[in-house]
């Protein structure tokens, strides 16, 4: 995004059944994008790259679930044209029925999605998307305490309890972060995708957000993996998402495209910002990260499963891209996931 472009507009939905920390925490991170790095580095604030606004069905202030007063800046209808809509955590018991509740918010979310907005949820906020029917047939995640009820109450939703961040839906416009402070990762991902990786990294550095201290790869993969407008390349993206582990995947994509190899590579680079081989490595390493976090398979087995016959090459590539060895990555991110899964 250049200075000549308008800031990305973000509507942060608020309602009494949530907590202020998520709403205003995301607000602060969005406000920081572009502005604060220049202020810290050379004493001059930079241009605002994101324009957040706290919205609500209610026009007057109200008490949130944690007894903090929230003052909406606009009603939902006054910000119906936002590029991004963020839904904070839903502070209701996991099994509590929602029928008839949040009807105005749900109707607005459906209109925003139909208009082309990206809907992003933090923690248990994904339940509202499910209640709206927007997650039917889609991959999803939510706070670990709500995953089982999400799966049982909405059986058409493909719930990934082990994932901290899931991007799905038409045009990858449904973004869901898991529990706790994963709203930080959600806000950073959205900045990376809609503004740029550098802006997101600067916000992460300013705020000392640890998850992204491993480098730019988590941002870069997600921000650059959206489906492209080139129909031939988009078809190849769809294919490689399911076949990245196969041998000679780039050659297979060339055959699928029907293009000459040189033309295919040029168009792929132009459409995605990555070479075909870099794209394959990115998909493989992302899947390897999920496997390292979620289980205790030997690293050699993981390398093999994602498409690398040489475990040593896999480990060197992982270290170069992620700035951690596979073992270090597992130790750093796997222990917390296991603790959450065991209820500790």
FILOMI-726255 format. One record per residue (C-alpha): chain; residue number from 0; residue in three letters; z, y negated, x negated. Coordinates in Angstrom, 2 decimals, decimal comma, always signed. Layout:
% residues N
chain	n	res	w	v	u
A	NUM	ala	Z	Y	X
...
END
This chain:
% residues 344
chain	n	res	w	v	u
A	0	unk	+0,00	+0,00	+0,00
A	1	unk	-0,92	-3,39	-1,36
A	2	unk	+0,66	-6,74	-0,73
A	3	unk	-2,22	-7,64	+1,60
A	4	unk	-1,22	-4,90	+4,05
A	5	unk	+1,33	-5,42	+6,79
A	6	unk	+4,68	-3,66	+6,35
A	7	unk	+4,99	-0,24	+7,96
A	8	unk	+6,87	-0,63	+11,24
A	9	unk	+9,74	+1,77	+11,93
A	10	unk	+11,67	+2,01	+15,19
A	11	unk	+15,09	+3,64	+14,70
A	12	unk	+16,19	+5,01	+18,06
A	13	unk	+19,85	+4,48	+18,92
A	14	unk	+22,06	+5,72	+21,75
A	15	unk	+25,81	+6,16	+22,29
A	16	unk	+25,70	+9,88	+21,36
A	17	unk	+25,07	+9,29	+17,67
A	18	unk	+26,80	+7,84	+14,62
A	19	unk	+26,18	+4,47	+13,05
A	20	unk	+25,98	+5,75	+9,47
A	21	unk	+22,63	+7,49	+10,02
A	22	unk	+21,09	+4,58	+11,93
A	23	unk	+22,15	+1,86	+9,52
A	24	unk	+21,84	+4,07	+6,45
A	25	unk	+18,16	+4,65	+7,16
A	26	unk	+17,78	+0,99	+8,04
A	27	unk	+19,14	-0,03	+4,64
A	28	unk	+16,85	+2,35	+2,73
A	29	unk	+13,79	+1,14	+4,62
A	30	unk	+14,75	-2,50	+4,01
A	31	unk	+15,16	-1,74	+0,32
A	32	unk	+11,56	-0,53	-0,12
A	33	unk	+9,63	-3,07	-2,17
A	34	unk	+12,36	-5,71	-1,93
A	35	unk	+15,26	-4,57	-4,08
A	36	unk	+13,58	-3,20	-7,20
A	37	unk	+12,19	-6,60	-8,15
A	38	unk	+15,54	-8,20	-7,39
A	39	unk	+17,31	-5,85	-9,80
A	40	unk	+14,66	-5,80	-12,54
A	41	unk	+13,69	-9,48	-12,79
A	42	unk	+15,90	-11,28	-10,28
A	43	unk	+13,17	-11,86	-7,71
A	44	unk	+12,96	-9,76	-4,54
A	45	unk	+9,62	-8,11	-3,96
A	46	unk	+7,62	-8,02	-0,72
A	47	unk	+9,05	-6,00	+2,16
A	48	unk	+7,03	-2,80	+2,52
A	49	unk	+8,78	-1,41	+5,59
A	50	unk	+9,93	-3,27	+8,69
A	51	unk	+12,71	-1,31	+10,46
A	52	unk	+14,11	-2,18	+13,86
A	53	unk	+17,03	-0,58	+15,72
A	54	unk	+15,90	+0,09	+19,29
A	55	unk	+17,56	+1,48	+22,39
A	56	unk	+17,11	+1,96	+26,11
A	57	unk	+20,09	-0,36	+26,35
A	58	unk	+19,52	-4,04	+25,66
A	59	unk	+23,20	-4,77	+25,03
A	60	unk	+25,44	-3,50	+22,25
A	61	unk	+27,38	-0,26	+22,71
A	62	unk	+29,90	+1,97	+20,97
A	63	unk	+28,53	+4,89	+18,99
A	64	unk	+30,20	+8,30	+18,87
A	65	unk	+32,21	+7,30	+15,79
A	66	unk	+33,54	+4,13	+17,47
A	67	unk	+31,27	+1,73	+15,60
A	68	unk	+29,47	-0,88	+17,66
A	69	unk	+25,70	-0,74	+17,49
A	70	unk	+23,67	-3,82	+18,37
A	71	unk	+20,04	-2,92	+19,18
A	72	unk	+17,49	-5,43	+17,98
A	73	unk	+15,00	-4,56	+20,71
A	74	unk	+14,47	-2,24	+23,63
A	75	unk	+12,32	+0,84	+23,19
A	76	unk	+9,48	-0,68	+25,19
A	77	unk	+9,44	-3,76	+22,96
A	78	unk	+8,75	-1,51	+19,94
A	79	unk	+6,45	+1,03	+21,53
A	80	unk	+3,78	+0,33	+18,89
A	81	unk	+5,84	+1,37	+15,84
A	82	unk	+4,09	+3,43	+13,15
A	83	unk	+7,16	+5,63	+12,77
A	84	unk	+9,96	+6,49	+15,18
A	85	unk	+13,19	+7,82	+13,65
A	86	unk	+15,63	+9,82	+15,77
A	87	unk	+19,16	+10,05	+14,35
A	88	unk	+21,62	+12,89	+14,78
A	89	unk	+22,61	+13,91	+18,29
A	90	unk	+26,41	+13,88	+18,46
A	91	unk	+26,78	+16,47	+21,19
A	92	unk	+28,16	+20,01	+20,92
A	93	unk	+25,43	+22,52	+19,96
A	94	unk	+25,64	+24,37	+23,28
A	95	unk	+26,00	+21,34	+25,51
A	96	unk	+23,20	+21,13	+28,12
A	97	unk	+20,77	+18,23	+27,88
A	98	unk	+18,95	+18,64	+31,18
A	99	unk	+18,56	+15,25	+32,80
A	100	unk	+20,04	+13,42	+29,82
A	101	unk	+18,01	+11,16	+27,52
A	102	unk	+15,15	+11,18	+30,04
A	103	unk	+14,10	+7,61	+29,19
A	104	unk	+14,24	+8,28	+25,45
A	105	unk	+12,30	+11,53	+25,79
A	106	unk	+9,58	+9,95	+27,92
A	107	unk	+9,24	+7,15	+25,34
A	108	unk	+9,06	+9,62	+22,45
A	109	unk	+6,26	+11,51	+24,19
A	110	unk	+4,33	+8,28	+24,75
A	111	unk	+4,78	+7,23	+21,13
A	112	unk	+3,58	+10,62	+19,85
A	113	unk	+0,57	+10,58	+22,18
A	114	unk	-0,29	+7,12	+20,85
A	115	unk	-0,32	+8,45	+17,26
A	116	unk	+3,11	+7,57	+15,92
A	117	unk	+4,97	+9,81	+13,49
A	118	unk	+8,27	+11,09	+14,88
A	119	unk	+10,98	+11,82	+12,32
A	120	unk	+14,37	+13,36	+13,06
A	121	unk	+17,56	+13,50	+11,07
A	122	unk	+20,04	+16,32	+11,43
A	123	unk	+20,40	+17,47	+15,07
A	124	unk	+17,94	+14,85	+16,34
A	125	unk	+15,25	+17,56	+16,36
A	126	unk	+16,83	+18,85	+19,57
A	127	unk	+15,39	+15,82	+21,40
A	128	unk	+11,89	+16,71	+20,20
A	129	unk	+12,40	+20,26	+21,42
A	130	unk	+13,69	+19,02	+24,77
A	131	unk	+10,54	+16,90	+25,04
A	132	unk	+8,38	+19,99	+24,46
A	133	unk	+6,87	+18,49	+21,32
A	134	unk	+8,02	+21,36	+19,09
A	135	unk	+6,50	+24,20	+21,13
A	136	unk	+4,55	+26,39	+18,72
A	137	unk	+5,59	+24,22	+15,76
A	138	unk	+7,66	+24,80	+12,64
A	139	unk	+11,00	+22,98	+12,76
A	140	unk	+14,40	+22,58	+11,19
A	141	unk	+17,65	+20,93	+12,17
A	142	unk	+21,33	+20,90	+11,20
A	143	unk	+22,47	+24,43	+10,41
A	144	unk	+25,01	+24,37	+13,26
A	145	unk	+22,21	+23,72	+15,79
A	146	unk	+19,58	+26,16	+14,49
A	147	unk	+20,68	+29,15	+16,57
A	148	unk	+20,88	+27,18	+19,81
A	149	unk	+17,51	+25,55	+19,04
A	150	unk	+16,00	+28,99	+18,57
A	151	unk	+17,54	+30,51	+21,71
A	152	unk	+17,11	+27,53	+24,04
A	153	unk	+13,56	+26,74	+22,94
A	154	unk	+11,99	+30,13	+22,01
A	155	unk	+8,54	+28,61	+21,44
A	156	unk	+9,88	+26,68	+18,42
A	157	unk	+9,59	+28,28	+14,97
A	158	unk	+12,98	+27,42	+13,47
A	159	unk	+13,38	+27,51	+9,67
A	160	unk	+17,13	+27,46	+9,17
A	161	unk	+16,85	+27,59	+5,39
A	162	unk	+14,60	+24,54	+4,97
A	163	unk	+15,92	+21,06	+4,32
A	164	unk	+12,69	+19,32	+5,33
A	165	unk	+9,87	+20,49	+7,61
A	166	unk	+6,63	+18,65	+8,34
A	167	unk	+4,52	+19,95	+11,24
A	168	unk	+2,60	+19,00	+14,37
A	169	unk	-0,82	+17,47	+14,84
A	170	unk	-1,63	+15,38	+11,79
A	171	unk	+1,75	+16,41	+10,36
A	172	unk	+3,36	+13,74	+12,55
A	173	unk	+6,56	+15,64	+13,26
A	174	unk	+9,04	+15,36	+10,39
A	175	unk	+12,48	+16,98	+10,50
A	176	unk	+15,33	+16,86	+8,01
A	177	unk	+18,29	+19,24	+8,12
A	178	unk	+22,00	+18,48	+8,18
A	179	unk	+24,42	+16,02	+6,66
A	180	unk	+22,98	+13,34	+4,40
A	181	unk	+19,45	+14,78	+4,51
A	182	unk	+18,57	+11,59	+6,42
A	183	unk	+18,33	+10,07	+2,95
A	184	unk	+15,60	+12,54	+2,01
A	185	unk	+13,91	+11,86	+5,34
A	186	unk	+13,80	+8,09	+4,75
A	187	unk	+12,58	+8,56	+1,18
A	188	unk	+9,87	+10,98	+2,26
A	189	unk	+8,64	+8,54	+4,89
A	190	unk	+8,54	+5,72	+2,34
A	191	unk	+6,62	+7,96	-0,05
A	192	unk	+4,12	+9,04	+2,58
A	193	unk	+3,47	+5,68	+4,21
A	194	unk	+4,01	+3,29	+1,29
A	195	unk	+3,85	+5,21	-1,97
A	196	unk	+5,67	+7,51	-4,36
A	197	unk	+6,69	+4,72	-6,73
A	198	unk	+8,32	+2,71	-3,95
A	199	unk	+10,28	+5,76	-2,81
A	200	unk	+11,38	+6,61	-6,34
A	201	unk	+12,61	+3,05	-6,86
A	202	unk	+14,68	+3,23	-3,68
A	203	unk	+16,10	+6,56	-4,84
A	204	unk	+17,00	+5,14	-8,26
A	205	unk	+18,66	+2,03	-6,81
A	206	unk	+20,76	+4,09	-4,43
A	207	unk	+21,46	+6,98	-6,84
A	208	unk	+20,19	+9,60	-4,41
A	209	unk	+20,60	+12,78	-6,40
A	210	unk	+18,07	+15,09	-4,74
A	211	unk	+15,18	+13,12	-6,15
A	212	unk	+16,59	+12,76	-9,63
A	213	unk	+14,51	+15,86	-10,46
A	214	unk	+11,42	+13,66	-10,48
A	215	unk	+8,51	+12,63	-8,30
A	216	unk	+7,21	+16,06	-7,37
A	217	unk	+9,10	+16,40	-4,04
A	218	unk	+7,64	+13,06	-2,96
A	219	unk	+4,24	+13,63	-4,44
A	220	unk	+3,64	+17,02	-2,82
A	221	unk	+4,72	+15,91	+0,63
A	222	unk	+3,15	+12,49	+0,59
A	223	unk	-0,21	+13,88	-0,55
A	224	unk	-0,41	+17,04	+1,55
A	225	unk	-1,55	+15,59	+4,87
A	226	unk	-4,79	+16,82	+6,41
A	227	unk	-7,74	+14,71	+5,30
A	228	unk	-10,64	+13,23	+7,23
A	229	unk	-13,28	+15,23	+5,32
A	230	unk	-13,76	+18,18	+7,71
A	231	unk	-14,98	+20,55	+4,97
A	232	unk	-11,99	+19,84	+2,74
A	233	unk	-9,61	+19,96	+5,71
A	234	unk	-10,89	+23,47	+6,51
A	235	unk	-10,21	+24,47	+2,91
A	236	unk	-6,70	+22,98	+3,12
A	237	unk	-6,00	+25,08	+6,19
A	238	unk	-7,25	+28,20	+4,44
A	239	unk	-5,36	+27,65	+1,17
A	240	unk	-2,10	+27,03	+3,03
A	241	unk	-2,13	+30,74	+3,93
A	242	unk	-3,89	+32,15	+0,85
A	243	unk	-2,51	+30,17	-2,11
A	244	unk	-1,02	+33,36	-3,57
A	245	unk	-4,38	+35,14	-3,88
A	246	unk	-6,33	+35,48	-7,11
A	247	unk	-8,99	+32,87	-7,89
A	248	unk	-8,17	+30,64	-4,90
A	249	unk	-10,28	+27,71	-6,10
A	250	unk	-13,39	+29,87	-6,32
A	251	unk	-12,65	+31,15	-2,83
A	252	unk	-12,40	+27,59	-1,49
A	253	unk	-15,72	+26,72	-3,13
A	254	unk	-17,34	+29,66	-1,32
A	255	unk	-15,69	+28,66	+1,96
A	256	unk	-16,91	+25,07	+1,63
A	257	unk	-20,53	+26,08	+1,13
A	258	unk	-20,82	+23,32	-1,49
A	259	unk	-21,83	+23,46	-5,10
A	260	unk	-18,71	+23,80	-7,28
A	261	unk	-19,08	+20,35	-8,82
A	262	unk	-19,58	+18,69	-5,42
A	263	unk	-16,61	+20,56	-3,95
A	264	unk	-14,25	+19,51	-6,73
A	265	unk	-15,39	+15,90	-6,51
A	266	unk	-14,92	+15,76	-2,73
A	267	unk	-11,57	+17,57	-2,90
A	268	unk	-10,25	+15,10	-5,49
A	269	unk	-11,52	+12,16	-3,46
A	270	unk	-9,98	+13,46	-0,23
A	271	unk	-6,57	+14,62	-1,47
A	272	unk	-5,97	+12,74	-4,70
A	273	unk	-5,61	+16,06	-6,53
A	274	unk	-7,91	+18,53	-8,18
A	275	unk	-8,22	+21,86	-6,31
A	276	unk	-6,24	+23,64	-9,03
A	277	unk	-3,48	+21,02	-8,98
A	278	unk	-3,31	+21,38	-5,20
A	279	unk	-2,93	+25,17	-5,50
A	280	unk	-0,19	+24,82	-8,11
A	281	unk	+1,59	+22,31	-5,87
A	282	unk	+1,60	+24,68	-2,89
A	283	unk	+2,73	+27,60	-5,03
A	284	unk	+5,57	+25,67	-6,64
A	285	unk	+6,78	+24,34	-3,30
A	286	unk	+6,97	+27,86	-1,90
A	287	unk	+8,73	+28,98	-5,09
A	288	unk	+11,31	+26,24	-4,58
A	289	unk	+12,02	+27,45	-1,06
A	290	unk	+12,46	+31,01	-2,35
A	291	unk	+14,72	+29,90	-5,20
A	292	unk	+16,91	+27,98	-2,77
A	293	unk	+17,12	+30,64	-0,10
A	294	unk	+17,60	+33,90	-1,99
A	295	unk	+18,37	+35,70	-5,22
A	296	unk	+15,05	+37,36	-5,98
A	297	unk	+14,34	+37,64	-9,72
A	298	unk	+12,27	+34,76	-11,02
A	299	unk	+9,58	+37,20	-12,16
A	300	unk	+9,27	+38,52	-8,59
A	301	unk	+9,00	+35,00	-7,17
A	302	unk	+6,31	+34,11	-9,70
A	303	unk	+4,36	+37,20	-8,66
A	304	unk	+4,76	+36,53	-4,96
A	305	unk	+3,42	+32,98	-5,13
A	306	unk	+0,43	+34,00	-7,22
A	307	unk	+1,38	+34,02	-10,93
A	308	unk	+1,06	+37,27	-12,86
A	309	unk	+2,56	+35,65	-15,96
A	310	unk	+6,18	+34,72	-15,24
A	311	unk	+6,39	+32,79	-18,51
A	312	unk	+3,48	+30,56	-17,49
A	313	unk	+5,10	+30,05	-14,08
A	314	unk	+8,40	+28,99	-15,67
A	315	unk	+6,69	+26,55	-18,05
A	316	unk	+4,63	+25,04	-15,22
A	317	unk	+7,71	+24,76	-12,99
A	318	unk	+9,66	+23,01	-15,74
A	319	unk	+6,80	+20,61	-16,45
A	320	unk	+6,35	+19,67	-12,78
A	321	unk	+9,96	+19,69	-11,53
A	322	unk	+11,85	+18,77	-14,73
A	323	unk	+14,14	+21,76	-14,22
A	324	unk	+13,72	+25,42	-15,09
A	325	unk	+13,55	+27,79	-12,11
A	326	unk	+17,06	+29,02	-12,96
A	327	unk	+18,40	+25,46	-13,13
A	328	unk	+16,72	+24,60	-9,84
A	329	unk	+18,27	+27,64	-8,14
A	330	unk	+21,72	+26,81	-9,49
A	331	unk	+21,46	+23,18	-8,43
A	332	unk	+20,08	+23,62	-4,92
A	333	unk	+20,78	+27,23	-4,01
A	334	unk	+24,57	+27,09	-4,20
A	335	unk	+24,84	+24,35	-1,58
A	336	unk	+22,46	+26,15	+0,74
A	337	unk	+24,42	+29,39	+0,44
A	338	unk	+27,67	+27,54	+1,16
A	339	unk	+26,21	+26,01	+4,31
A	340	unk	+24,78	+29,34	+5,47
A	341	unk	+28,15	+31,03	+5,06
A	342	unk	+29,86	+28,24	+6,99
A	343	unk	+31,98	+27,01	+4,05
END
